[in-house]
């Protein structure tokens, strides 16, 4: 009988579990680890949404720039681009004095890059729809707004494009136009600007 009691006591000692304090400490450590993992996952999800928004912003700006750069330099530019228009003495072909659409022109009939000057479409604009080359409303770009500005390059000393004349021989204001497409979204703090030059030819 003594041997049975001894073996029973040994089994009880071997099967001893964890204390309540050890259990509480384990739960606290797991909770801290789960909070850290949750914050990492939620931060990653937020950044992936930003990446998608940035990709759509770039795609939208590229579509508008492609459309604009496919047009002639000026209203008075020939289809061949030769000779280029100039607003200087002795020029056989003067550039248009209007930076913007000529009288009666609509988005569907824009034929030169500066017709897009002042274009404002999308969320919060007078024309609430973004449009493609054919004038159809773009879908899938909710809450985006696109505005366009076009100007002649500023090549005088101290102006923004003064350095272009050195290597590129763009030493006259009629040598190129600067096109700036600004894309904004309700979720973006600031609008994103994309720029390109259109040469006079």
N, C-alpha and C positions, 0 to 999 in steps of 0.2 A: 504494500500500500504506500510506503514511503517513496518508492521509486516512481510511482504514478504521479504523486504530488509534485516531486522534483521536476519531472519532464513537463508537467503542466505549467509550473512557474517559469521554466526556461522558454517555453513557447510564448508566454505572455510578454516576457522581456524582449524577445526578438520581434514581436509584432507591434511594438510601441509606435504610434503615429506622430504627427507634428502637433505642436502646441497651438493654441489659439493666437498667440502673439506672432508666431512664425507665419501663420495663415494670413493675418492682417497685413504683415510686412510684404508678403508675396503679392497680395492683391494691389497694394499701393504701388509697388514697382511696375506691375503690369499696366495699371491705369496710367502712370506717367509715360510709359513706352507707347501706349495706344494714342495718347494725346499727341505725342511727337509725330507718329506715323500719319495720323489724321491731318495734321497741319501740313506735312509734306505733300500728301495727296491733294488736298484742297488747293494749295499753292500751284501745283502742277496743272490742275484743271483750269485754273484761272489764266495761267500763262498760255495754255493751248488755245483758249478762246481768243486771246490777244493776237496770237500768231495767225489765226484764221481771219480775223478782222484786218490785220495788216496785209495779208495776201490779197484779200478782196479789194483793199484800197489801191494796191499797186496795179492789179488787173484793170480796175476802173480807169485809173489815170492813164495807163498804157493804151487803152481803147480810145480815149479822147485824143491823146497825143498822136496816135496813128492816123486817126481821121483828119486832124488838123494839118499834120505834116504832109499829107497826101494832096493838099490843095496848092494852088499857085501862090507865088510870093506876094503878088499884088493884083489888084483889079485890072491894072493896065499892063500886066506882064503877058507876053505872048505865050502860047502853049509850048513853044520851043524854049522859052526863057531868054532868047537872044533877039535884040540887045536888051540888057537889063534896064529897068526904069531908073531914072535919076532926077532929083529935084535940084539940079545945078544948071548954071548957064550953059547954053549950047547943047543941052541934052535933047535927043530926038524923041525920047519917050519919058514923060513925067510920071512919077509915082502918084497914086491917088492921095488926095489930101485927107481922106476920111479913114480913121482907124476904127473900124466897126462895120456893121452891115450897111451897104448902100440902101438908098430909099427903095422900099418895096421888097427887099430880100428877106427871106425867112430861113430858118435852119435848114430846110430841105434844099434851098437854092444857094447856100454859101459856096463860093467858088474860089476864095483866096483866104490865106491864114488870118488876116486881120478882121475878117467878118466875124470871127469867134470872140473878138474883144468885147468883154462885158457879158458874155454868156453866163447864166446862172440858173442851174437846174437842180431839182431834187428837194429833199426835206427842208421846208422853211422858205423855199424860193417861190417866186411868182409862178413859175412852171414847176409844179410839184413832182413831175416825172423826169427821170433821167432818160435820155434818148440815144438810140444807136445811129449809125450812118444814114439809115433810111428814114429816120424820124420816128421809129417805133419805140414805145416805152420799154425800157429795160426792166426785166423782172429779177427778183432775188437780190436787189440792192436797196432794201428798205432802210430808211434812216440815214442814207448817204446824201451828200450835197456836193456838187461840182461847180466851181466857178473858174472862168478863164480870163486872163489878161494878156494882151499882145501889145508890144511897143517896139519901136526902133531901138537898136543898140545905142548905148551912150558911150562914144569913143573919145570924147574930149578929155584933156588932161585932168586927172583926179576923179573922173566918173567911173561908174561900175565896170564898164567893159574897155577901159582905156588900154589895157594890156593886150587885147586881141589883135591890134594892128601890127604888132611886132612880128609874130610868127605866121599869122594867118592872112595878113594883108587886108583885114577888115578895118579900114581907116576912114570909112565914110558911114554916116548914119544909115544910108540906104543899102549898105552891104548885107545887112541881116536884120531879122526881127527876133526878139526874145519872146517865146511863148511860155507862159506859166499856168499850169493847171493845179488848182488847189482842191483837195478832196478832204471833206470833213465827215464825221460820223458822230452821232449823239454820244457814243461811248468814248470817243477820243477827246482828250483835253484840248489839243490844238489841231488845226488843220495841217495836212501834209502837202508840201508843195513839190511839184515835179516841173522841171524846166527843160526847154530844148531851143536850139537856134534853127531858123530857116534862112538859108542863104538866098541872095538875090540872083536867081538865074532861071 
